[in-house]
Amino acid sequence: MRQIVLDTETTGLEPSQGHRVIEIGAVEVVNRQQTGGVFHVYLNPEREIDAGAQAVHGLSVEFLADKPRFAEVAKEFLDFVRGAELVIHNAPFDVGFLNAELARLEEGTVASRCTVLDTLKLAKQMHPGQKNNLDALCKRYLVDNSGRHYHGALLDAQLLAEVYLAMTRGQETLGIDLGSPGAAAVKMPVRKGPLSVIRADAAEQEAHAAYLAALTRESGGEVSW
C-alpha cells in the first residue's frame, strides 16, 4: 500500500478568502516503511501573509518572492501523490486549500486522484477527550519533536509519518507464525499454586484502547475483547 503523509503551510485560514498554499511537504510510505521519497516546495502566493499565520510558520513574503507559483509545480506534485492514500492531520484544512489551488488551474480535486485518511479524526477516536494536536501525539508516542520551533510542512509531515506508524502499530503483526510442519514442541514448565492477578494500569488500558481502535479501522467493523 502506498501512502503519502502530507502537510501544508498557508497565508491564512480560509481559502474562500483568497488565502494560498505557501509550502507543501510530503513523505512517501510504502507497506508501512518510509521509502525516502519526498516532495517539498515553497511557493510564491502572490499576496500578503496574515500576521497570525506568519507567527506560526515563520515564512515571509520576502522569503517566498523568488519561489515558484503553484501552477509551476502542480504537475510534479500531482504525479507524486497520484493513486496514493494521503495521510493528513486535520485533513479538511489541507485538502480545502489544495482543492482551491487545483480549481484555479481547472485540475479537479484531490479526491479525484487520492483517498484521504485524517489522523486527527483517528486520534480522537483512539484518545477521546485528550489533546490530539501533533505536539501532543509526538509526546504520547515518544516521537522527538524538539526541533519543531515553527510549523514547517516537511518537518510536520516527517513527524506525522512517525506518529501515524506508531498509532497504527500492531496491524502488521496480527498473523501468527506457527512454525514449519513437524517443528519440535517446546515443553513449558508447569506452575503450581494459585495464579496472581496483575491488573492493567492506566497506560496499558490506553494502549489497549488504541490497539482496538486501529483494528476497528482496519477491519471496517467493531471489535472488542
Backbone torsions as a table, in degrees:
resi	resn	phi	psi	omega
1	MET	NA	131.9	-179.8
2	ARG	-103.1	125.0	178.3
3	GLN	-125.0	148.0	175.0
4	ILE	-121.4	115.2	177.0
5	VAL	-87.1	122.7	-165.6
6	LEU	-132.6	147.5	173.2
7	ASP	-146.7	154.5	176.0
8	THR	-130.8	158.7	165.3
9	GLU	-119.6	150.7	-171.0
10	THR	-138.2	170.3	179.5
11	THR	-80.0	-12.8	-177.5
12	GLY	-174.4	-160.7	-172.0
13	LEU	-101.5	-18.7	-171.1
14	GLU	-125.9	110.3	175.4
15	PRO	-63.1	-26.6	179.1
16	SER	-66.2	-18.1	177.6
17	GLN	-97.8	14.2	176.9
18	GLY	87.1	8.4	177.8
19	HIS	-71.3	152.1	-169.1
20	ARG	-126.6	161.1	172.9
21	VAL	-78.6	133.3	178.4
22	ILE	-120.0	-8.9	175.2
23	GLU	-154.5	137.7	173.4
24	ILE	-126.2	129.5	173.9
25	GLY	-128.0	132.5	-177.2
26	ALA	-144.6	138.9	-176.5
27	VAL	-124.8	132.0	-177.9
28	GLU	-88.5	134.1	175.5
29	VAL	-128.5	125.7	178.3
30	VAL	-123.9	123.2	-178.4
31	ASN	51.7	44.5	175.6
32	ARG	66.9	21.7	175.4
33	GLN	-124.4	129.7	174.8
34	GLN	-70.6	127.6	-174.3
35	THR	-89.4	-15.0	-171.9
36	GLY	93.5	-8.3	176.4
37	GLY	-71.0	128.8	-174.5
38	VAL	-139.2	140.8	167.6
39	PHE	-120.4	125.5	-179.3
40	HIS	-146.8	131.0	179.6
41	VAL	-153.9	142.3	166.9
42	TYR	-96.4	147.9	-174.4
43	LEU	-129.2	142.6	173.2
44	ASN	-81.2	115.5	-175.8
45	PRO	-82.8	-10.9	-178.4
46	GLU	57.6	36.9	176.3
47	ARG	-165.1	171.1	178.6
48	GLU	-73.3	161.7	177.9
49	ILE	-110.8	131.4	177.6
50	ASP	-59.2	142.6	-178.9
51	ALA	-59.7	-39.5	179.9
52	GLY	-63.8	-40.1	178.8
53	ALA	-67.6	-41.8	-179.5
54	GLN	-64.5	-33.4	177.7
55	ALA	-65.0	-27.3	-179.7
56	VAL	-80.8	-47.2	-174.1
57	HIS	-106.1	-13.7	175.3
58	GLY	74.8	10.1	-179.0
59	LEU	-92.9	133.2	-176.0
60	SER	-111.8	161.1	175.4
61	VAL	-59.9	-38.5	-179.7
62	GLU	-63.0	-43.5	179.8
63	PHE	-64.2	-35.9	-174.6
64	LEU	-88.6	-4.7	-171.9
65	ALA	-58.9	-34.9	-177.2
66	ASP	-101.6	12.1	-178.9
67	LYS	-87.0	159.0	-178.5
68	PRO	-67.8	157.8	170.9
69	ARG	-81.1	160.6	-179.6
70	PHE	-57.2	-39.8	-178.6
71	ALA	-57.3	-29.7	-177.1
72	GLU	-77.1	-21.1	-177.3
73	VAL	-115.4	-0.3	-173.1
74	ALA	-58.0	-45.6	-177.8
75	LYS	-62.6	-45.5	179.7
76	GLU	-61.8	-42.1	179.4
77	PHE	-63.7	-47.6	-178.1
78	LEU	-64.7	-36.6	176.4
79	ASP	-63.9	-36.4	-177.9
80	PHE	-69.1	-39.2	-174.0
81	VAL	-94.9	-12.4	-171.2
82	ARG	-55.4	128.6	175.4
83	GLY	80.7	-3.7	-177.7
84	ALA	-91.2	165.3	166.5
85	GLU	-90.2	122.1	176.9
86	LEU	-83.6	129.5	177.8
87	VAL	-108.5	112.7	-170.8
88	ILE	-136.8	138.3	176.7
89	HIS	-89.2	120.3	-171.8
90	ASN	63.1	59.0	-172.5
91	ALA	-56.7	-38.3	-178.7
92	PRO	-55.6	-33.6	179.8
93	PHE	-64.8	-56.7	-175.8
94	ASP	-66.8	-42.3	-179.6
95	VAL	-64.4	-38.6	177.7
96	GLY	-59.7	-42.9	178.8
97	PHE	-69.3	-41.6	179.2
98	LEU	-65.1	-39.6	177.5
99	ASN	-62.6	-38.3	178.5
100	ALA	-64.8	-40.0	177.8
101	GLU	-65.7	-42.5	179.6
102	LEU	-66.5	-35.7	179.3
103	ALA	-62.5	-36.0	178.6
104	ARG	-62.0	-26.7	-178.6
105	LEU	-101.8	3.2	-176.9
106	GLU	55.8	47.4	-176.9
107	GLU	-111.0	20.4	177.2
108	GLY	78.2	-145.5	-175.6
109	THR	-132.2	167.0	174.7
110	VAL	-59.2	-42.7	-175.7
111	ALA	-63.7	-19.5	178.1
112	SER	-77.4	-9.3	-177.6
113	ARG	-123.3	-24.5	-171.1
114	CYS	-141.5	157.7	163.0
115	THR	-93.9	163.1	-174.9
116	VAL	-132.2	132.4	172.8
117	LEU	-112.7	123.7	179.3
118	ASP	-95.4	108.0	-178.4
119	THR	-71.3	-22.4	175.3
120	LEU	-67.0	-43.9	177.6
121	LYS	-62.2	-43.1	178.2
122	LEU	-62.2	-43.6	-179.1
123	ALA	-63.9	-38.2	178.8
124	LYS	-65.8	-33.3	176.1
125	GLN	-70.1	-37.1	-177.1
126	MET	-81.1	-31.4	-175.9
127	HIS	-131.9	64.3	-176.5
128	PRO	-62.1	140.0	177.1
129	GLY	78.6	5.0	-179.5
130	GLN	-113.4	164.9	174.0
131	LYS	-68.0	133.1	-177.9
132	ASN	-131.3	24.7	172.6
133	ASN	-73.7	173.3	-173.4
134	LEU	-63.0	-40.5	178.5
135	ASP	-61.4	-43.5	-180.0
136	ALA	-63.9	-39.2	179.6
137	LEU	-69.9	-37.5	175.6
138	CYS	-58.9	-44.1	179.2
139	LYS	-64.4	-44.0	-176.5
140	ARG	-64.9	-37.3	-175.5
141	TYR	-105.2	15.3	173.0
142	LEU	58.6	41.1	174.9
143	VAL	-97.6	125.7	-175.4
144	ASP	-71.8	111.8	177.6
145	ASN	-117.7	27.5	-175.8
146	SER	-64.7	-21.2	179.4
147	GLY	-89.1	6.3	-175.8
148	ARG	-91.5	75.9	178.8
149	HIS	-81.6	-34.9	172.4
150	TYR	-123.1	159.9	168.4
151	HIS	-70.7	131.6	175.6
152	GLY	-138.3	135.4	-171.6
153	ALA	-60.7	-45.4	-177.8
154	LEU	-70.6	-46.3	179.2
155	LEU	-59.3	-44.8	-178.0
156	ASP	-67.0	-34.9	176.2
157	ALA	-65.7	-40.1	178.7
158	GLN	-65.6	-42.7	177.4
159	LEU	-64.8	-43.5	-179.0
160	LEU	-63.7	-36.6	177.4
161	ALA	-58.8	-45.0	179.2
162	GLU	-65.8	-42.7	179.7
163	VAL	-62.6	-47.2	-178.1
164	TYR	-60.2	-45.2	179.6
165	LEU	-63.7	-35.8	176.6
166	ALA	-70.4	-39.7	179.6
167	MET	-61.1	-36.5	-173.3
168	THR	-106.2	13.5	179.7
169	ARG	-63.1	142.3	-178.0
170	GLY	112.0	-25.6	179.3
171	GLN	-63.3	-34.8	-175.0
172	GLU	-84.8	-0.9	-176.7
173	THR	-118.2	25.5	-178.0
174	LEU	-76.9	-23.4	179.3
175	GLY	-70.4	151.1	-179.8
176	ILE	-113.3	122.8	179.4
177	ASP	-85.0	109.7	-178.4
178	LEU	-88.4	2.2	179.7
179	GLY	79.7	178.0	-178.8
180	SER	-78.8	153.3	178.1
181	PRO	-57.0	136.7	177.7
182	GLY	81.2	5.9	179.3
183	ALA	-63.3	144.8	-177.9
184	ALA	-66.7	137.5	178.6
185	ALA	-75.1	146.5	177.4
186	VAL	-94.2	124.3	-178.7
187	LYS	-84.3	117.1	-178.3
188	MET	-96.1	142.3	178.0
189	PRO	-66.5	146.0	178.4
190	VAL	-95.8	124.7	-179.5
191	ARG	-91.6	127.8	179.7
192	LYS	-99.9	155.5	179.3
193	GLY	97.6	174.3	-177.8
194	PRO	-66.8	146.4	178.7
195	LEU	-84.0	142.6	175.4
196	SER	-84.1	140.2	176.1
197	VAL	-103.5	117.8	-179.9
198	ILE	-109.1	112.9	-178.1
199	ARG	-75.1	143.3	175.7
200	ALA	-69.0	137.2	176.8
201	ASP	-83.8	-179.8	-175.5
202	ALA	-60.8	-41.4	-178.7
203	ALA	-64.9	-40.4	179.1
204	GLU	-67.4	-39.4	177.2
205	GLN	-63.7	-39.5	178.9
206	GLU	-65.9	-41.1	178.8
207	ALA	-63.8	-38.6	178.5
208	HIS	-65.0	-42.1	178.3
209	ALA	-62.4	-39.9	178.6
210	ALA	-64.8	-39.3	179.3
211	TYR	-63.7	-43.9	179.2
212	LEU	-65.6	-38.6	178.5
213	ALA	-62.9	-39.9	178.2
214	ALA	-65.7	-40.4	177.5
215	LEU	-64.0	-39.3	179.5
216	THR	-61.1	-45.7	-179.8
217	ARG	-64.0	-41.3	-174.8
218	GLU	-71.8	-36.6	-176.5
219	SER	-86.4	-18.5	-178.3
220	GLY	78.1	10.9	179.4
221	GLY	-145.1	174.1	-179.1
222	GLU	-80.7	137.8	174.1
223	VAL	-129.7	147.5	176.8
224	SER	-161.5	138.1	169.6
225	TRP	-168.5	NA	NA
